[in-house]
Amino acid sequence: MNKLEMRQKYRDLRDDIPSAVHRERTCKLIENVLSLDKYREAKSVMIYCPIGSEIDLRELASDTSKAFYMPRMLKGHKMCAVEYKKDTVMIKNGYGIFEPCGKAYEGRIDIVLAPALVCSENGVRIGYGGGYYDRFLLDKDCTKACVVFDEFVLPGILSEKHDIAMDIIVTDKRIIKTDI
């Protein structure tokens, strides 16, 4: 199965999860995020504004001991981090994704919690195919983690040379630290 077919299959499977079950599993996944040493030690955390049936991590931003950031898309299929708080004004970009208003943040981000449609046990992440996270994470010295429901972690996905592997995969059932 190629990446395009995988994206469609796993987006459909995630969309089919009943909303009450999705919320319950999201709560368990968030508990696992909160249990991570790398998360607890972090002063700066990047989350995202969910689209469709993506896992919603925005409740993490109620922790005022940390600075939170969200991505904003830029020209050239790039993205930057922008500070996010519960009252941050959000605007819809050209893809219909809400992004925070504000200046690009150029400082250190300790942990990036990235969305994924599917990932492998060794940290290969498949998103929507724009490569935004791969380009963003290319030169970042941070903990790279993706969040998915457990059945979206596969034994193996072939990596392409531009793919940036995740250090940690957090699901609703387990935490996987990759060997990368």
C-alpha positions as CSV (number, residue, x, y, z in Angstrom):
1,M,0.0,0.0,0.0
2,N,1.5,3.4,-0.9
3,K,1.3,6.5,1.3
4,L,-1.7,8.0,-0.5
5,E,-3.7,4.8,0.0
6,M,-2.5,4.6,3.7
7,R,-3.6,8.2,4.3
8,Q,-7.1,7.5,3.0
9,K,-7.5,4.2,4.7
10,Y,-6.4,5.4,8.1
11,R,-8.2,8.8,7.9
12,D,-11.4,6.8,7.2
13,L,-10.8,4.5,10.1
14,R,-10.1,7.4,12.5
15,D,-13.2,9.2,11.2
16,D,-15.3,6.1,12.0
17,I,-14.4,6.1,15.7
18,P,-17.6,7.2,17.6
19,S,-17.2,10.6,19.2
20,A,-17.7,9.4,22.8
21,V,-15.1,6.6,22.3
22,H,-12.7,9.2,20.6
23,R,-13.0,11.5,23.6
24,E,-12.4,8.7,26.1
25,R,-9.4,7.5,24.2
26,T,-8.1,11.0,23.8
27,C,-8.2,11.4,27.6
28,K,-6.1,8.3,28.1
29,L,-3.6,9.5,25.5
30,I,-3.3,12.8,27.2
31,E,-2.6,11.0,30.5
32,N,0.2,9.2,28.7
33,V,1.6,12.5,27.4
34,L,1.5,13.9,31.0
35,S,3.4,10.9,32.3
36,L,6.3,11.5,29.9
37,D,9.5,12.8,31.7
38,K,10.3,14.8,28.5
39,Y,6.9,16.5,28.7
40,R,7.1,17.2,32.5
41,E,10.6,18.6,32.2
42,A,9.6,20.8,29.2
43,K,9.2,24.5,29.5
44,S,8.0,25.0,25.9
45,V,5.6,22.6,24.1
46,M,4.3,22.7,20.5
47,I,0.8,21.3,20.0
48,Y,-1.5,21.8,17.0
49,C,-5.1,22.8,16.3
50,P,-6.9,19.5,15.3
51,I,-8.6,19.1,12.0
52,G,-11.4,16.6,11.5
53,S,-10.9,13.6,13.8
54,E,-7.3,14.4,14.8
55,I,-6.5,14.0,18.5
56,D,-7.1,17.3,20.4
57,L,-4.3,18.2,22.7
58,R,-5.4,21.8,23.4
59,E,-6.4,21.1,27.0
60,L,-2.7,20.7,27.8
61,A,-2.4,24.5,27.3
62,S,-4.2,25.1,30.5
63,D,-0.9,24.4,32.3
64,T,0.5,27.8,32.9
65,S,3.9,26.5,33.9
66,K,4.7,25.9,30.3
67,A,4.7,28.0,27.1
68,F,2.7,26.5,24.3
69,Y,3.0,27.0,20.6
70,M,1.1,26.0,17.5
71,P,2.2,25.8,13.9
72,R,1.4,28.4,11.3
73,M,1.9,27.6,7.6
74,L,4.2,29.8,5.5
75,K,5.0,30.1,1.9
76,G,7.2,27.3,0.4
77,H,5.5,24.5,2.4
78,K,7.2,25.7,5.6
79,M,5.8,26.5,9.0
80,C,6.7,28.4,12.0
81,A,5.7,28.2,15.7
82,V,3.5,30.9,17.2
83,E,2.6,31.3,20.9
84,Y,-0.7,29.7,21.9
85,K,-2.9,30.4,24.9
86,K,-6.5,29.5,25.5
87,D,-7.5,33.1,24.5
88,T,-5.3,33.3,21.4
89,V,-7.1,34.6,18.4
90,M,-7.2,31.9,15.7
91,I,-7.7,32.4,12.0
92,K,-8.4,29.9,9.2
93,N,-5.7,29.5,6.7
94,G,-6.2,28.6,3.0
95,Y,-6.5,24.9,3.8
96,G,-9.3,25.6,6.4
97,I,-7.0,24.9,9.4
98,F,-7.1,27.3,12.3
99,E,-3.8,28.9,13.2
100,P,-2.8,31.3,15.9
101,C,-2.3,35.0,15.2
102,G,1.0,36.5,16.4
103,K,4.7,36.7,15.7
104,A,6.8,33.7,14.7
105,Y,8.6,32.3,17.7
106,E,12.3,31.7,17.1
107,G,13.3,30.3,20.5
108,R,13.8,26.8,21.7
109,I,10.9,24.3,21.8
110,D,11.5,21.4,24.1
111,I,9.0,19.0,22.8
112,V,6.9,18.9,19.6
113,L,3.7,16.8,19.8
114,A,2.9,16.2,16.1
115,P,-0.3,14.7,14.7
116,A,-0.2,11.7,12.5
117,L,-2.5,9.6,10.5
118,V,-0.4,6.5,11.1
119,C,3.2,5.8,12.3
120,S,5.5,2.9,12.6
121,E,7.0,1.5,15.8
122,N,10.4,2.9,14.8
123,G,9.1,6.4,14.5
124,V,8.2,6.9,10.8
125,R,5.2,9.3,10.8
126,I,2.8,9.8,8.0
127,G,0.7,12.9,8.1
128,Y,-1.4,14.6,5.4
129,G,1.5,14.7,2.9
130,G,2.6,18.4,2.8
131,G,5.9,17.7,4.6
132,Y,5.5,20.7,6.9
133,Y,6.5,18.9,10.0
134,D,9.5,17.2,8.3
135,R,10.8,20.6,7.1
136,F,10.1,22.2,10.5
137,L,11.8,19.5,12.6
138,L,14.8,19.1,10.3
139,D,17.1,21.4,12.2
140,K,15.3,21.4,15.6
141,D,17.0,20.1,18.7
142,C,13.9,19.0,20.6
143,T,12.0,15.8,21.5
144,K,9.9,14.8,18.6
145,A,6.8,12.9,19.5
146,C,3.7,12.0,17.6
147,V,0.3,11.1,19.0
148,V,-2.0,8.4,17.5
149,F,-4.5,5.9,18.7
150,D,-2.9,2.5,19.3
151,E,-4.2,0.7,16.2
152,F,-2.6,3.4,14.0
153,V,0.9,2.2,15.0
154,L,2.1,-0.3,12.4
155,P,5.1,-2.7,12.6
156,G,6.8,-1.0,9.7
157,I,6.5,1.8,7.2
158,L,9.2,2.5,4.7
159,S,11.0,5.7,5.4
160,E,11.9,8.2,2.7
161,K,15.0,10.3,2.9
162,H,13.1,13.5,3.8
163,D,11.1,11.8,6.6
164,I,12.0,13.0,10.1
165,A,11.6,10.1,12.6
166,M,9.9,10.6,15.9
167,D,11.7,9.9,19.2
168,I,8.5,9.0,21.0
169,I,5.1,7.7,19.9
170,V,2.3,8.3,22.4
171,T,-1.0,6.3,22.1
172,D,-4.0,5.8,24.3
173,K,-2.5,2.4,25.4
174,R,1.3,2.8,25.5
175,I,4.4,4.9,25.0
176,I,6.9,3.8,22.5
177,K,10.4,5.1,22.6
178,T,12.0,4.6,19.3
179,D,15.6,3.4,18.8
180,I,16.4,6.4,16.6
